[in-house]
Amino acid sequence: MATLPEKKHEREELQRIRMRNAMAVRPPVQHLQKMAVNRLVLGVGYVLGVLAAGLMIRAVDSLGLVDETLYYAGVACVSVNILLALWIFWKKPRSRHHAVILAIISLLVLVFGSVYYVEQFEQAPHDDAQGPLRY
C-alpha cells in the first residue's frame, strides 16, 4: 500500500518535480518514425489488394468460364500482399494494424476467388421446370 505523505509539498518542491518530469528523457521522434511503415509501402499494399480482387472478379466471365491467367495473376498479387503484411507485422510495430488489414483483405480475396475457381463449388444447372426445390 502507498503511504500518505506526512506533510504538504511546498510550491518550490512541486515546481522542481514538474521541471524534472518535463525534462524527462523521451524517445526521439526519429525512432518512432522508424517503427512505422512508409505511406508509399502501405499504398502499394492496398492497391495490390484491390488489384487482386479485380483480377479475381474478371477471371470469371458471365458464362462461368474461368480465365486461368487472370486467376493466377490475382493469386500472385495476394501472395505478394501477404508477404508484405508479414514483413510489416514483424519489422514495423507501430503499423501492425495495417498489416492485419492487408492480411484480412488478401485472405478474403483468396477465399472468395477460389470459390469461383474450384469446380466442386459450382452448382449443377437445373433444367427442371419446377426448379431446384422440386415441389
N, CA, C and O atoms as CSV, one atom per row, in Angstrom:
chain,resi,resn,atom,element,x,y,z
A,1,MET,N,N,0.826,-1.185,0.000
A,1,MET,CA,C,0.000,0.000,0.000
A,1,MET,C,C,0.868,1.245,0.000
A,1,MET,O,O,1.954,1.265,0.580
A,2,ALA,N,N,0.384,2.257,-0.645
A,2,ALA,CA,C,1.123,3.517,-0.677
A,2,ALA,C,C,0.916,4.261,0.639
A,2,ALA,O,O,-0.173,4.275,1.212
A,3,THR,N,N,1.985,4.866,1.084
A,3,THR,CA,C,1.885,5.635,2.325
A,3,THR,C,C,1.482,7.061,1.999
A,3,THR,O,O,1.862,7.617,0.968
A,4,LEU,N,N,0.730,7.620,2.874
A,4,LEU,CA,C,0.305,9.004,2.700
A,4,LEU,C,C,1.451,9.933,3.089
A,4,LEU,O,O,2.176,9.657,4.045
A,5,PRO,N,N,1.616,11.028,2.355
A,5,PRO,CA,C,2.685,11.958,2.730
A,5,PRO,C,C,2.390,12.595,4.088
A,5,PRO,O,O,1.243,12.860,4.448
A,6,GLU,N,N,3.473,12.826,4.822
A,6,GLU,CA,C,3.306,13.389,6.157
A,6,GLU,C,C,3.086,14.888,6.126
A,6,GLU,O,O,2.439,15.445,7.013
A,7,LYS,N,N,3.623,15.544,5.108
A,7,LYS,CA,C,3.421,16.987,5.030
A,7,LYS,C,C,3.084,17.360,3.594
A,7,LYS,O,O,3.332,16.598,2.659
A,8,LYS,N,N,2.531,18.509,3.446
A,8,LYS,CA,C,2.152,19.017,2.141
A,8,LYS,C,C,3.394,19.535,1.429
A,8,LYS,O,O,4.259,20.152,2.051
A,9,HIS,N,N,3.485,19.281,0.106
A,9,HIS,CA,C,4.635,19.762,-0.656
A,9,HIS,C,C,4.583,21.278,-0.785
A,9,HIS,O,O,3.520,21.882,-0.920
A,10,GLU,N,N,5.755,21.858,-0.739
A,10,GLU,CA,C,5.835,23.303,-0.924
A,10,GLU,C,C,5.773,23.630,-2.407
A,10,GLU,O,O,5.930,22.756,-3.260
A,11,ARG,N,N,5.546,24.880,-2.692
A,11,ARG,CA,C,5.419,25.327,-4.078
A,11,ARG,C,C,6.716,25.114,-4.858
A,11,ARG,O,O,6.675,24.668,-6.004
A,12,GLU,N,N,7.860,25.424,-4.258
A,12,GLU,CA,C,9.141,25.247,-4.936
A,12,GLU,C,C,9.426,23.768,-5.202
A,12,GLU,O,O,9.958,23.412,-6.253
A,13,GLU,N,N,9.076,22.928,-4.261
A,13,GLU,CA,C,9.294,21.493,-4.442
A,13,GLU,C,C,8.412,20.949,-5.566
A,13,GLU,O,O,8.858,20.124,-6.364
A,14,LEU,N,N,7.176,21.403,-5.627
A,14,LEU,CA,C,6.286,20.992,-6.721
A,14,LEU,C,C,6.814,21.467,-8.070
A,14,LEU,O,O,6.713,20.748,-9.064
A,15,GLN,N,N,7.375,22.673,-8.108
A,15,GLN,CA,C,7.943,23.173,-9.364
A,15,GLN,C,C,9.158,22.352,-9.782
A,15,GLN,O,O,9.340,22.092,-10.971
A,16,ARG,N,N,9.995,21.939,-8.827
A,16,ARG,CA,C,11.143,21.083,-9.162
A,16,ARG,C,C,10.682,19.726,-9.711
A,16,ARG,O,O,11.263,19.203,-10.662
A,17,ILE,N,N,9.645,19.173,-9.108
A,17,ILE,CA,C,9.118,17.886,-9.593
A,17,ILE,C,C,8.560,18.043,-11.006
A,17,ILE,O,O,8.794,17.194,-11.866
A,18,ARG,N,N,7.829,19.121,-11.241
A,18,ARG,CA,C,7.274,19.363,-12.581
A,18,ARG,C,C,8.379,19.581,-13.606
A,18,ARG,O,O,8.285,19.096,-14.734
A,19,MET,N,N,9.432,20.313,-13.217
A,19,MET,CA,C,10.537,20.567,-14.136
A,19,MET,C,C,11.275,19.260,-14.440
A,19,MET,O,O,11.670,19.026,-15.582
A,20,ARG,N,N,11.461,18.418,-13.439
A,20,ARG,CA,C,12.131,17.142,-13.657
A,20,ARG,C,C,11.301,16.248,-14.588
A,20,ARG,O,O,11.854,15.556,-15.443
A,21,ASN,N,N,9.988,16.265,-14.423
A,21,ASN,CA,C,9.126,15.483,-15.315
A,21,ASN,C,C,9.127,16.046,-16.732
A,21,ASN,O,O,9.050,15.295,-17.704
A,22,ALA,N,N,9.214,17.363,-16.846
A,22,ALA,CA,C,9.227,17.973,-18.179
A,22,ALA,C,C,10.524,17.681,-18.911
A,22,ALA,O,O,10.531,17.576,-20.137
A,23,MET,N,N,11.618,17.549,-18.180
A,23,MET,CA,C,12.916,17.286,-18.800
A,23,MET,C,C,13.236,15.794,-18.887
A,23,MET,O,O,14.370,15.421,-19.185
A,24,ALA,N,N,12.250,14.947,-18.631
A,24,ALA,CA,C,12.492,13.501,-18.671
A,24,ALA,C,C,12.888,13.078,-20.083
A,24,ALA,O,O,12.473,13.681,-21.073
A,25,VAL,N,N,13.687,12.043,-20.147
A,25,VAL,CA,C,14.180,11.549,-21.434
A,25,VAL,C,C,13.046,10.817,-22.142
A,25,VAL,O,O,12.454,9.882,-21.603
A,26,ARG,N,N,12.766,11.252,-23.330
A,26,ARG,CA,C,11.748,10.623,-24.165
A,26,ARG,C,C,12.414,10.126,-25.429
A,26,ARG,O,O,13.430,10.674,-25.857
A,27,PRO,N,N,11.848,9.092,-26.031
A,27,PRO,CA,C,12.458,8.619,-27.278
A,27,PRO,C,C,12.318,9.675,-28.365
A,27,PRO,O,O,11.289,10.345,-28.449
A,28,PRO,N,N,13.338,9.828,-29.193
A,28,PRO,CA,C,13.251,10.838,-30.246
A,28,PRO,C,C,12.204,10.464,-31.292
A,28,PRO,O,O,11.847,9.298,-31.460
A,29,VAL,N,N,11.734,11.478,-31.979
A,29,VAL,CA,C,10.702,11.279,-32.994
A,29,VAL,C,C,11.228,10.395,-34.119
A,29,VAL,O,O,10.471,9.624,-34.707
A,30,GLN,N,N,12.503,10.500,-34.416
A,30,GLN,CA,C,13.090,9.690,-35.487
A,30,GLN,C,C,12.959,8.203,-35.177
A,30,GLN,O,O,12.712,7.392,-36.070
A,31,HIS,N,N,13.127,7.856,-33.906
A,31,HIS,CA,C,12.990,6.452,-33.514
A,31,HIS,C,C,11.556,5.970,-33.726
A,31,HIS,O,O,11.337,4.841,-34.165
A,32,LEU,N,N,10.586,6.821,-33.416
A,32,LEU,CA,C,9.185,6.447,-33.625
A,32,LEU,C,C,8.855,6.330,-35.104
A,32,LEU,O,O,8.062,5.473,-35.496
A,33,GLN,N,N,9.453,7.179,-35.928
A,33,GLN,CA,C,9.192,7.110,-37.360
A,33,GLN,C,C,9.774,5.843,-37.971
A,33,GLN,O,O,9.223,5.315,-38.937
A,34,LYS,N,N,10.878,5.349,-37.423
A,34,LYS,CA,C,11.453,4.101,-37.936
A,34,LYS,C,C,10.597,2.896,-37.575
A,34,LYS,O,O,10.681,1.857,-38.229
A,35,MET,N,N,9.781,3.027,-36.546
A,35,MET,CA,C,8.912,1.925,-36.149
A,35,MET,C,C,7.640,1.861,-36.976
A,35,MET,O,O,6.907,0.875,-36.901
A,36,ALA,N,N,7.366,2.898,-37.766
A,36,ALA,CA,C,6.173,2.933,-38.616
A,36,ALA,C,C,6.577,2.684,-40.062
A,36,ALA,O,O,7.707,2.963,-40.463
A,37,VAL,N,N,5.647,2.161,-40.826
A,37,VAL,CA,C,5.923,1.852,-42.229
A,37,VAL,C,C,5.657,3.096,-43.084
A,37,VAL,O,O,4.838,3.946,-42.734
A,38,ASN,N,N,6.357,3.178,-44.189
A,38,ASN,CA,C,6.214,4.298,-45.107
A,38,ASN,C,C,4.829,4.272,-45.764
A,38,ASN,O,O,4.284,3.199,-46.025
A,39,ARG,N,N,4.274,5.433,-46.026
A,39,ARG,CA,C,2.940,5.516,-46.631
A,39,ARG,C,C,2.916,4.957,-48.045
A,39,ARG,O,O,1.896,4.427,-48.486
A,40,LEU,N,N,4.016,5.068,-48.749
A,40,LEU,CA,C,4.083,4.533,-50.104
A,40,LEU,C,C,3.973,3.006,-50.088
A,40,LEU,O,O,3.313,2.418,-50.945
A,41,VAL,N,N,4.618,2.376,-49.121
A,41,VAL,CA,C,4.533,0.917,-48.996
A,41,VAL,C,C,3.106,0.503,-48.657
A,41,VAL,O,O,2.600,-0.488,-49.184
A,42,LEU,N,N,2.458,1.262,-47.777
A,42,LEU,CA,C,1.059,0.972,-47.460
A,42,LEU,C,C,0.171,1.133,-48.688
A,42,LEU,O,O,-0.716,0.315,-48.933
A,43,GLY,N,N,0.413,2.183,-49.451
A,43,GLY,CA,C,-0.367,2.389,-50.672
A,43,GLY,C,C,-0.204,1.246,-51.648
A,43,GLY,O,O,-1.176,0.802,-52.261
A,44,VAL,N,N,1.025,0.764,-51.798
A,44,VAL,CA,C,1.269,-0.376,-52.690
A,44,VAL,C,C,0.507,-1.605,-52.189
A,44,VAL,O,O,-0.070,-2.345,-52.985
A,45,GLY,N,N,0.505,-1.820,-50.890
A,45,GLY,CA,C,-0.204,-2.970,-50.327
A,45,GLY,C,C,-1.696,-2.907,-50.571
A,45,GLY,O,O,-2.306,-3.900,-50.970
A,46,TYR,N,N,-2.293,-1.742,-50.333
A,46,TYR,CA,C,-3.734,-1.617,-50.543
A,46,TYR,C,C,-4.089,-1.692,-52.029
A,46,TYR,O,O,-5.117,-2.267,-52.388
A,47,VAL,N,N,-3.261,-1.123,-52.887
A,47,VAL,CA,C,-3.512,-1.212,-54.331
A,47,VAL,C,C,-3.399,-2.664,-54.793
A,47,VAL,O,O,-4.177,-3.106,-55.638
A,48,LEU,N,N,-2.436,-3.406,-54.246
A,48,LEU,CA,C,-2.319,-4.827,-54.593
A,48,LEU,C,C,-3.569,-5.602,-54.175
A,48,LEU,O,O,-4.011,-6.495,-54.897
A,49,GLY,N,N,-4.130,-5.274,-53.034
A,49,GLY,CA,C,-5.351,-5.945,-52.593
A,49,GLY,C,C,-6.522,-5.667,-53.515
A,49,GLY,O,O,-7.269,-6.579,-53.868
A,50,VAL,N,N,-6.686,-4.411,-53.907
A,50,VAL,CA,C,-7.776,-4.047,-54.821
A,50,VAL,C,C,-7.532,-4.653,-56.199
A,50,VAL,O,O,-8.469,-5.128,-56.841
A,51,LEU,N,N,-6.282,-4.642,-56.656
A,51,LEU,CA,C,-5.945,-5.234,-57.951
A,51,LEU,C,C,-6.214,-6.737,-57.951
A,51,LEU,O,O,-6.731,-7.276,-58.930
A,52,ALA,N,N,-5.870,-7.409,-56.866
A,52,ALA,CA,C,-6.132,-8.849,-56.778
A,52,ALA,C,C,-7.626,-9.132,-56.821
A,52,ALA,O,O,-8.062,-10.077,-57.479
A,53,ALA,N,N,-8.414,-8.317,-56.122
A,53,ALA,CA,C,-9.869,-8.509,-56.154
A,53,ALA,C,C,-10.409,-8.295,-57.563
A,53,ALA,O,O,-11.249,-9.065,-58.029
A,54,GLY,N,N,-9.938,-7.261,-58.240
A,54,GLY,CA,C,-10.388,-7.009,-59.606
A,54,GLY,C,C,-10.002,-8.126,-60.557
A,54,GLY,O,O,-10.795,-8.513,-61.415
A,55,LEU,N,N,-8.794,-8.646,-60.413
A,55,LEU,CA,C,-8.364,-9.752,-61.279
A,55,LEU,C,C,-9.181,-11.012,-61.021
A,55,LEU,O,O,-9.526,-11.736,-61.955
A,56,MET,N,N,-9.489,-11.272,-59.759
A,56,MET,CA,C,-10.291,-12.457,-59.447
A,56,MET,C,C,-11.714,-12.321,-59.990
A,56,MET,O,O,-12.303,-13.297,-60.455
A,57,ILE,N,N,-12.260,-11.113,-59.929
A,57,ILE,CA,C,-13.613,-10.902,-60.460
A,57,ILE,C,C,-13.615,-11.030,-61.975
A,57,ILE,O,O,-14.517,-11.644,-62.546
A,58,ARG,N,N,-12.611,-10.455,-62.630
A,58,ARG,CA,C,-12.546,-10.514,-64.095
A,58,ARG,C,C,-12.175,-11.900,-64.608
A,58,ARG,O,O,-12.385,-12.194,-65.784
A,59,ALA,N,N,-11.627,-12.759,-63.744
A,59,ALA,CA,C,-11.231,-14.097,-64.181
A,59,ALA,C,C,-12.440,-14.958,-64.530
A,59,ALA,O,O,-12.334,-15.868,-65.353
A,60,VAL,N,N,-13.581,-14.682,-63.917
A,60,VAL,CA,C,-14.797,-15.452,-64.189
A,60,VAL,C,C,-15.715,-14.591,-65.043
A,60,VAL,O,O,-16.125,-13.508,-64.625
A,61,ASP,N,N,-16.038,-15.071,-66.239
A,61,ASP,CA,C,-16.924,-14.292,-67.103
A,61,ASP,C,C,-18.378,-14.653,-66.820
A,61,ASP,O,O,-18.665,-15.442,-65.921
A,62,SER,N,N,-19.288,-14.073,-67.590
A,62,SER,CA,C,-20.716,-14.247,-67.320
A,62,SER,C,C,-21.188,-15.678,-67.563
A,62,SER,O,O,-22.209,-16.085,-67.008
A,63,LEU,N,N,-20.475,-16.445,-68.376
A,63,LEU,CA,C,-20.863,-17.832,-68.637
A,63,LEU,C,C,-20.299,-18.799,-67.604
A,63,LEU,O,O,-20.608,-19.990,-67.640
A,64,GLY,N,N,-19.493,-18.311,-66.703
A,64,GLY,CA,C,-18.904,-19.162,-65.684
A,64,GLY,C,C,-17.563,-19.740,-66.073
A,64,GLY,O,O,-16.996,-20.546,-65.335
A,65,LEU,N,N,-17.045,-19.338,-67.232
A,65,LEU,CA,C,-15.738,-19.823,-67.656
A,65,LEU,C,C,-14.647,-19.033,-66.939
A,65,LEU,O,O,-14.790,-17.834,-66.698
A,66,VAL,N,N,-13.574,-19.710,-66.608
A,66,VAL,CA,C,-12.503,-19.092,-65.825
A,66,VAL,C,C,-11.284,-18.877,-66.709
A,66,VAL,O,O,-10.815,-19.797,-67.379
A,67,ASP,N,N,-10.778,-17.647,-66.702
A,67,ASP,CA,C,-9.518,-17.341,-67.377
A,67,ASP,C,C,-8.395,-17.562,-66.361
A,67,ASP,O,O,-8.236,-16.795,-65.412
A,68,GLU,N,N,-7.629,-18.618,-66.580
A,68,GLU,CA,C,-6.641,-19.009,-65.575
A,68,GLU,C,C,-5.503,-18.006,-65.435
A,68,GLU,O,O,-4.932,-17.877,-64.352
A,69,THR,N,N,-5.163,-17.298,-66.499
A,69,THR,CA,C,-4.060,-16.335,-66.379
A,69,THR,C,C,-4.442,-15.194,-65.450
A,69,THR,O,O,-3.624,-14.745,-64.646
A,70,LEU,N,N,-5.686,-14.719,-65.554
A,70,LEU,CA,C,-6.130,-13.662,-64.640
A,70,LEU,C,C,-6.220,-14.186,-63.208
A,70,LEU,O,O,-5.879,-13.484,-62.257
A,71,TYR,N,N,-6.682,-15.422,-63.070
A,71,TYR,CA,C,-6.781,-16.000,-61.730
A,71,TYR,C,C,-5.399,-16.123,-61.090
A,71,TYR,O,O,-5.219,-15.757,-59.928
A,72,TYR,N,N,-4.433,-16.630,-61.834
A,72,TYR,CA,C,-3.086,-16.790,-61.277
A,72,TYR,C,C,-2.412,-15.437,-61.034
A,72,TYR,O,O,-1.595,-15.309,-60.122
A,73,ALA,N,N,-2.746,-14.438,-61.838
A,73,ALA,CA,C,-2.228,-13.092,-61.569
A,73,ALA,C,C,-2.800,-12.560,-60.255
A,73,ALA,O,O,-2.089,-11.921,-59.480
A,74,GLY,N,N,-4.083,-12.825,-60.006
A,74,GLY,CA,C,-4.690,-12.435,-58.731
A,74,GLY,C,C,-4.068,-13.165,-57.557
A,74,GLY,O,O,-3.853,-12.576,-56.498
A,75,VAL,N,N,-3.777,-14.456,-57.741
A,75,VAL,CA,C,-3.124,-15.230,-56.678
A,75,VAL,C,C,-1.725,-14.681,-56.408
A,75,VAL,O,O,-1.287,-14.633,-55.259
A,76,ALA,N,N,-1.026,-14.268,-57.462
A,76,ALA,CA,C,0.307,-13.682,-57.276
A,76,ALA,C,C,0.220,-12.373,-56.489
A,76,ALA,O,O,1.039,-12.125,-55.605
A,77,CYS,N,N,-0.773,-11.536,-56.810
A,77,CYS,CA,C,-0.953,-10.278,-56.061
A,77,CYS,C,C,-1.267,-10.559,-54.596
A,77,CYS,O,O,-0.749,-9.885,-53.705
A,78,VAL,N,N,-2.115,-11.554,-54.351
A,78,VAL,CA,C,-2.451,-11.911,-52.970
A,78,VAL,C,C,-1.211,-12.421,-52.237
A,78,VAL,O,O,-0.999,-12.087,-51.071
A,79,SER,N,N,-0.393,-13.225,-52.913
A,79,SER,CA,C,0.818,-13.762,-52.281
A,79,SER,C,C,1.788,-12.646,-51.896
A,79,SER,O,O,2.334,-12.640,-50.793
A,80,VAL,N,N,1.994,-11.710,-52.809
A,80,VAL,CA,C,2.886,-10.584,-52.513
A,80,VAL,C,C,2.316,-9.745,-51.375
A,80,VAL,O,O,3.058,-9.255,-50.524
A,81,ASN,N,N,0.994,-9.582,-51.365
A,81,ASN,CA,C,0.354,-8.783,-50.324
A,81,ASN,C,C,0.484,-9.455,-48.954
A,81,ASN,O,O,0.701,-8.772,-47.954
A,82,ILE,N,N,0.355,-10.765,-48.898
A,82,ILE,CA,C,0.514,-11.471,-47.621
A,82,ILE,C,C,1.965,-11.382,-47.141
A,82,ILE,O,O,2.212,-11.191,-45.950
A,83,LEU,N,N,2.917,-11.520,-48.055
A,83,LEU,CA,C,4.326,-11.371,-47.669
A,83,LEU,C,C,4.616,-9.958,-47.168
A,83,LEU,O,O,5.358,-9.777,-46.203
A,84,LEU,N,N,4.029,-8.958,-47.825
A,84,LEU,CA,C,4.189,-7.574,-47.383
A,84,LEU,C,C,3.578,-7.381,-45.997
A,84,LEU,O,O,4.163,-6.704,-45.152
A,85,ALA,N,N,2.410,-7.969,-45.760
A,85,ALA,CA,C,1.768,-7.863,-44.449
A,85,ALA,C,C,2.617,-8.527,-43.365
A,85,ALA,O,O,2.726,-8.001,-42.257
A,86,LEU,N,N,3.211,-9.663,-43.672
A,86,LEU,CA,C,4.084,-10.325,-42.692
A,86,LEU,C,C,5.318,-9.480,-42.389
A,86,LEU,O,O,5.737,-9.377,-41.236
A,87,TRP,N,N,5.896,-8.880,-43.421
A,87,TRP,CA,C,7.069,-8.025,-43.204
A,87,TRP,C,C,6.709,-6.829,-42.325
A,87,TRP,O,O,7.447,-6.490,-41.400
A,88,ILE,N,N,5.577,-6.195,-42.614
A,88,ILE,CA,C,5.144,-5.049,-41.807
A,88,ILE,C,C,4.898,-5.493,-40.368
A,88,ILE,O,O,5.283,-4.797,-39.428
A,89,PHE,N,N,4.260,-6.643,-40.192
A,89,PHE,CA,C,3.937,-7.115,-38.846
A,89,PHE,C,C,5.192,-7.382,-38.025
A,89,PHE,O,O,5.223,-7.083,-36.831
A,90,TRP,N,N,6.225,-7.938,-38.647
A,90,TRP,CA,C,7.440,-8.267,-37.898
A,90,TRP,C,C,8.388,-7.091,-37.729
A,90,TRP,O,O,9.040,-6.984,-36.691
A,91,LYS,N,N,8.485,-6.216,-38.704
A,91,LYS,CA,C,9.513,-5.179,-38.684
A,91,LYS,C,C,9.014,-3.813,-38.230
A,91,LYS,O,O,9.812,-3.000,-37.762
A,92,LYS,N,N,7.742,-3.540,-38.350
A,92,LYS,CA,C,7.214,-2.206,-38.058
A,92,LYS,C,C,6.090,-2.298,-37.021
A,92,LYS,O,O,4.923,-2.395,-37.399
A,93,PRO,N,N,6.411,-2.271,-35.734
A,93,PRO,CA,C,5.391,-2.500,-34.708
A,93,PRO,C,C,4.311,-1.423,-34.625
A,93,PRO,O,O,3.204,-1.707,-34.168
A,94,ARG,N,N,4.599,-0.208,-35.051
A,94,ARG,CA,C,3.575,0.838,-34.974
A,94,ARG,C,C,2.557,0.740,-36.099
A,94,ARG,O,O,1.549,1.446,-36.078
A,95,SER,N,N,2.799,-0.119,-37.077
A,95,SER,CA,C,1.883,-0.260,-38.212
A,95,SER,C,C,1.302,-1.663,-38.300
A,95,SER,O,O,0.906,-2.107,-39.377
A,96,ARG,N,N,1.252,-2.347,-37.191
A,96,ARG,CA,C,0.732,-3.715,-37.220
A,96,ARG,C,C,-0.745,-3.763,-37.589
A,96,ARG,O,O,-1.200,-4.751,-38.165
A,97,HIS,N,N,-1.491,-2.731,-37.273
A,97,HIS,CA,C,-2.904,-2.734,-37.642
A,97,HIS,C,C,-3.059,-2.736,-39.162
A,97,HIS,O,O,-3.976,-3.368,-39.686
A,98,HIS,N,N,-2.180,-2.042,-39.870
A,98,HIS,CA,C,-2.226,-2.073,-41.332
A,98,HIS,C,C,-1.877,-3.466,-41.851
A,98,HIS,O,O,-2.466,-3.931,-42.826
A,99,ALA,N,N,-0.930,-4.125,-41.208
A,99,ALA,CA,C,-0.557,-5.481,-41.622
A,99,ALA,C,C,-1.739,-6.433,-41.483
A,99,ALA,O,O,-1.968,-7.280,-42.346
A,100,VAL,N,N,-2.481,-6.290,-40.400
A,100,VAL,CA,C,-3.636,-7.161,-40.195
A,100,VAL,C,C,-4.724,-6.858,-41.221
A,100,VAL,O,O,-5.353,-7.780,-41.741
A,101,ILE,N,N,-4.953,-5.592,-41.516
A,101,ILE,CA,C,-5.956,-5.231,-42.524
A,101,ILE,C,C,-5.562,-5.784,-43.886
A,101,ILE,O,O,-6.410,-6.322,-44.598
A,102,LEU,N,N,-4.288,-5.663,-44.262
A,102,LEU,CA,C,-3.825,-6.207,-45.541
A,102,LEU,C,C,-3.987,-7.723,-45.580
A,102,LEU,O,O,-4.386,-8.272,-46.608
A,103,ALA,N,N,-3.688,-8.400,-44.490
A,103,ALA,CA,C,-3.829,-9.858,-44.457
A,103,ALA,C,C,-5.291,-10.273,-44.574
A,103,ALA,O,O,-5.607,-11.246,-45.259
A,104,ILE,N,N,-6.181,-9.544,-43.912
A,104,ILE,CA,C,-7.610,-9.866,-43.994
A,104,ILE,C,C,-8.118,-9.667,-45.415
A,104,ILE,O,O,-8.838,-10.515,-45.941
A,105,ILE,N,N,-7.749,-8.555,-46.038
A,105,ILE,CA,C,-8.162,-8.310,-47.423
A,105,ILE,C,C,-7.641,-9.418,-48.328
A,105,ILE,O,O,-8.380,-9.930,-49.169
A,106,SER,N,N,-6.389,-9.787,-48.165
A,106,SER,CA,C,-5.787,-10.815,-49.017
A,106,SER,C,C,-6.469,-12.163,-48.840
A,106,SER,O,O,-6.756,-12.849,-49.820
A,107,LEU,N,N,-6.725,-12.541,-47.605
A,107,LEU,CA,C,-7.348,-13.839,-47.369
A,107,LEU,C,C,-8.790,-13.877,-47.866
A,107,LEU,O,O,-9.235,-14.895,-48.396
A,108,LEU,N,N,-9.522,-12.777,-47.700
A,108,LEU,CA,C,-10.891,-12.742,-48.226
A,108,LEU,C,C,-10.906,-12.833,-49.745
A,108,LEU,O,O,-11.726,-13.551,-50.316
A,109,VAL,N,N,-10.011,-12.114,-50.397
A,109,VAL,CA,C,-9.934,-12.175,-51.860
A,109,VAL,C,C,-9.562,-13.580,-52.305
A,109,VAL,O,O,-10.121,-14.091,-53.275
A,110,LEU,N,N,-8.633,-14.205,-51.612
A,110,LEU,CA,C,-8.203,-15.552,-51.982
A,110,LEU,C,C,-9.327,-16.570,-51.787
A,110,LEU,O,O,-9.537,-17.432,-52.640
A,111,VAL,N,N,-10.041,-16.474,-50.680
A,111,VAL,CA,C,-11.118,-17.433,-50.409
A,111,VAL,C,C,-12.257,-17.266,-51.407
A,111,VAL,O,O,-12.705,-18.244,-52.005
A,112,PHE,N,N,-12.728,-16.037,-51.593
A,112,PHE,CA,C,-13.859,-15.845,-52.495
A,112,PHE,C,C,-13.463,-16.052,-53.954
A,112,PHE,O,O,-14.288,-16.491,-54.755
A,113,GLY,N,N,-12.233,-15.750,-54.312
A,113,GLY,CA,C,-11.772,-16.045,-55.667
A,113,GLY,C,C,-11.657,-17.530,-55.910
A,113,GLY,O,O,-11.936,-18.001,-57.013
A,114,SER,N,N,-11.251,-18.278,-54.899
A,114,SER,CA,C,-11.139,-19.732,-55.043
A,114,SER,C,C,-12.502,-20.398,-55.131
A,114,SER,O,O,-12.643,-21.432,-55.782
A,115,VAL,N,N,-13.499,-19.824,-54.489
A,115,VAL,CA,C,-14.849,-20.381,-54.579
A,115,VAL,C,C,-15.323,-20.377,-56.028
A,115,VAL,O,O,-15.965,-21.331,-56.468
A,116,TYR,N,N,-15.019,-19.332,-56.765
A,116,TYR,CA,C,-15.414,-19.287,-58.166
A,116,TYR,C,C,-14.505,-20.142,-59.040
A,116,TYR,O,O,-14.932,-20.618,-60.092
A,117,TYR,N,N,-13.279,-20.339,-58.629
A,117,TYR,CA,C,-12.322,-21.059,-59.465
A,117,TYR,C,C,-12.480,-22.575,-59.366
A,117,TYR,O,O,-12.401,-23.274,-60.376
A,118,VAL,N,N,-12.701,-23.083,-58.168
A,118,VAL,CA,C,-12.770,-24.528,-57.964
A,118,VAL,C,C,-14.106,-25.041,-58.485
A,118,VAL,O,O,-15.157,-24.505,-58.132
A,119,GLU,N,N,-14.073,-26.074,-59.322
A,119,GLU,CA,C,-15.283,-26.566,-59.975
A,119,GLU,C,C,-16.226,-27.275,-59.009
A,119,GLU,O,O,-17.425,-27.341,-59.277
A,120,GLN,N,N,-15.727,-27.803,-57.904
A,120,GLN,CA,C,-16.595,-28.523,-56.981
A,120,GLN,C,C,-17.618,-27.603,-56.325
A,120,GLN,O,O,-18.651,-28.068,-55.843
A,121,PHE,N,N,-17.343,-26.311,-56.303
A,121,PHE,CA,C,-18.264,-25.381,-55.670
A,121,PHE,C,C,-19.342,-24.880,-56.623
A,121,PHE,O,O,-20.269,-24.189,-56.200
A,122,GLU,N,N,-19.229,-25.218,-57.891
A,122,GLU,CA,C,-20.223,-24.756,-58.855
A,122,GLU,C,C,-21.486,-25.589,-58.732
A,122,GLU,O,O,-21.426,-26.793,-58.479
A,123,GLN,N,N,-22.631,-24.941,-58.913
A,123,GLN,CA,C,-23.901,-25.650,-58.865
A,123,GLN,C,C,-24.204,-26.240,-60.235
A,123,GLN,O,O,-23.873,-25.664,-61.271
A,124,ALA,N,N,-24.832,-27.385,-60.210
A,124,ALA,CA,C,-25.235,-28.010,-61.471
A,124,ALA,C,C,-26.410,-27.229,-62.050
A,124,ALA,O,O,-27.223,-26.695,-61.295
A,125,PRO,N,N,-26.512,-27.154,-63.367
A,125,PRO,CA,C,-27.651,-26.441,-63.956
A,125,PRO,C,C,-28.947,-27.196,-63.692
A,125,PRO,O,O,-28.992,-28.424,-63.759
A,126,HIS,N,N,-29.982,-26.450,-63.395
A,126,HIS,CA,C,-31.288,-27.040,-63.114
A,126,HIS,C,C,-32.175,-26.828,-64.333
A,126,HIS,O,O,-32.636,-25.719,-64.604
A,127,ASP,N,N,-32.404,-27.923,-65.065
A,127,ASP,CA,C,-33.256,-27.839,-66.248
A,127,ASP,C,C,-34.699,-28.170,-65.921
A,127,ASP,O,O,-35.562,-28.125,-66.797
A,128,ASP,N,N,-34.961,-28.493,-64.698
A,128,ASP,CA,C,-36.309,-28.861,-64.302
A,128,ASP,C,C,-37.178,-27.612,-64.250
A,128,ASP,O,O,-36.757,-26.579,-63.729
A,129,ALA,N,N,-38.370,-27.706,-64.781
A,129,ALA,CA,C,-39.275,-26.555,-64.800
A,129,ALA,C,C,-39.751,-26.202,-63.401
A,129,ALA,O,O,-40.144,-25.065,-63.141
A,130,GLN,N,N,-39.716,-27.172,-62.506
A,130,GLN,CA,C,-40.176,-26.910,-61.145
A,130,GLN,C,C,-39.103,-26.228,-60.300
A,130,GLN,O,O,-39.388,-25.762,-59.197
A,131,GLY,N,N,-37.896,-26.166,-60.797
A,131,GLY,CA,C,-36.835,-25.503,-60.057
A,131,GLY,C,C,-36.060,-26.473,-59.190
A,131,GLY,O,O,-36.341,-27.672,-59.195
A,132,PRO,N,N,-35.099,-25.975,-58.453
A,132,PRO,CA,C,-34.230,-26.863,-57.677
A,132,PRO,C,C,-34.918,-27.472,-56.456
A,132,PRO,O,O,-34.412,-28.437,-55.882
A,133,LEU,N,N,-36.067,-26.921,-56.051
A,133,LEU,CA,C,-36.719,-27.426,-54.842
A,133,LEU,C,C,-37.590,-28.646,-55.115
A,133,LEU,O,O,-37.890,-29.396,-54.186
A,134,ARG,N,N,-38.000,-28.865,-56.344
A,134,ARG,CA,C,-38.839,-29.995,-56.761
A,134,ARG,C,C,-40.094,-30.092,-55.901
A,134,ARG,O,O,-40.332,-31.111,-55.252
A,135,TYR,N,N,-40.873,-29.060,-55.900
A,135,TYR,CA,C,-42.090,-29.046,-55.090
A,135,TYR,C,C,-43.228,-29.732,-55.772
A,135,TYR,O,O,-44.326,-29.806,-55.220
